[in-house]
Amino acid sequence: MVSSQYLNIYSFLYNQYTIAGSLVPDDVMIKMVMSDAVEAIKNGQSLLLDGFPRTMEQAVALDKNLDVDLVINLCVPNETIIERISDRWIHPASGRVYSYSYHPPKVKGLDDETGEELVQRDDDKPESVLNRLNKYDNVTKPLVKYYEEKGVIQTFRGTESDVIYPEVQKWLGHQLAEAEMDRLQFEHGQ
């Protein structure tokens, strides 16, 4: 297990990369995630990892320590992601977040509580989002193929959470029920 002192350093590095709009390097992500993941598995817990692994190096590190049973791949068109993220504006002092499409401020460009100006973070601007998505697509394509070859991935496509989520929930519920039946049969020697 990685000590909390090192986790604080990795958390700091993680924040620096994300603020700059860059992808977090593999070694930082691996150390952050694996320290908690391995400990949880040792304690008999199951894990749901959101956004990890994102690269082959991360997947290999994960496979060295854990068995990956299921992978959910959400495939949302880049145009939809750019539209959603570039629609986000913040009030820097409080961290309040607004979206003009689903949670707009009462007065355009102004924070609801203070009346101060809202700003768009540099990494939320369309060109920055597109740059990150292009990098993301390049590193995740081999990862999707890797999990397809292992037979553990299910891809869901769409543009709306309200449509995709019920599909994911239904599939995941079915997978978990099957796993529980397998476990019970194993325990009872059937």
N, C-alpha and C positions, 0 to 999 in steps of 0.2 A: 504494500500500500504506500502511496505517496504521502509525505507529511503535509500537514495543513499549511506550513510555511511555503512549500513548493506550489501547492494549489493556489495560494494567493498570488504568487508570481505568475502562474499560468493564467489565472483569471484576469490579472492586469494586462498581460500580453494579448489575451483574447479581446479585451475591450479596445485596446489600441488598434488592432487590425480591423475590427468591425467599424470603429469610428472613421477610419481611413477608407472604408468601403472596399477593403480587401478580404480575400478568403483567408481564414485562419490556417496557418501551416499545420500539417499532419501531426508533427511531434507534440505540439501544444494541445490539439484536440484529443489525441490518443491518451496522453497523460491525464488530462482532466476527466475524460469519460471512464477510462479503464479503472482508475483508482476507486471510484464509486461502484462501478459495475461488478467487478470481481468480488468485492466485499459483499455486495447484495446477494450474489449467486451463492457464495459460501454460507450465507445465512438462510439459504433455502428460498429466496425470493425470485420471482420472475421479473423480467424487465421489459419495458416498452421504451425504446430509444427513438427519439424524434430528431431527425436530421443527422443521425450518425449511424453508420459510416457514410461519408460522402466521397471518399476516394478509395482506390484499391489498397493503398498502404493502410488505411484505417480498417478496411474489411479484413485484411490479412491479420492485423493485430488483434482484431475482435475474434477471429476464428481460432487464434492461438490460445485464447483464454475461455471462450464460451461457445456453446452450440447455438447457432442462429436457426430458429425453427420457421419463422415467418418474416417476410419483408413486404411492406406495402409501399408501392411507388405511385405517388400522385403526379399525374402528368397534366399540367395546366399550361396552356399556350403562353409563350413569353409576352405577347401583347397584353394579355389579361393581367399578368403579374406587374408589368411596367405601369399599366393604367392604375392598378390598385395602390402600388407603393408610391408612385409619383403624385397621387391624390392626397397623400398624408402630409399634414402640417403640424407643427408642435409649438407649444409655449415653453421656451427654454427654461425659464425660472422654475416652473412647477413640474414640467415633464408631461403636462396634459397633451393628449394626441387627438387630432381632429382629422376626419376624412370628409371631403366635400361630397362624396357619393353616399355615405351611410351614417356619418356622425358629424355634420357640419357645424361650425360655430354659428351662434345666433346672428352675429354681424360678420360679414365676410372679411377675413384677414385679421380678426381680433379675438383674443381670448375671452371666453364667456364670463369669467370671474373678475379679471383685472382690467379688461379692455386694452391690454398691451398687444403689440403686434405679434402675429404668428410668423414662424419661419419654416422654410423647408430645408431639412438637413441636406448637405451636399450628396450624401449617399442615397437619398430618396429622389434625386433628380433623374429624369428619364435616361440620360446618357450614362450615368453612373450605374443605374439598375441594369441597363442593357449590357454594359461591360461585365458586371458581376454574373449575369445570367449566361453570357457566352462562356466565361471561365467555368462556371458551374456545369454547363452542358458538356463541355470537353472532358471534365474529370469524372462525371457521373455515367457517361455512356458505357465505359468498360465495366463499371460497377453493376449496372442493370444486367448486362450480358453475363457477368459472373454469377449473379444470383439466379438468373434464368437457367443457367447450366446446372446449378445446384437444385433447381426445382422448388425454390422456396419463395418466389416473388409473385405478387399479384399486382398488376397495374390498373389503376383507375384513371379515367380521362374525363375532363370536364372543365367548366369555367366557373361553376357556382358551388360553394360549400354546401348549400342546402340540398343539392342534388347528389354530390359525391359522397357526403358523410353517411347517408342512409345505406348506400351501397357498401361502403367500407364496413360499417357496423354490422350489416347482415353477414358479409363474408367472414369477418373476424369472429363473430358469434358462432358461426358454423364450424370454423377451424378450432376454436377453443372447446366447443362441445365434443368434437371428434377426438381431440387430444385427451380430454377428461375420460371419455369412454375407453380409449386405449390404456390409459393409466389404471383405470378400475379393472379392466380385463387382465392386465399384467399382475396387479396385486392379488387377484383371485385365481391366478394360474390358468386362465382360459385362453 
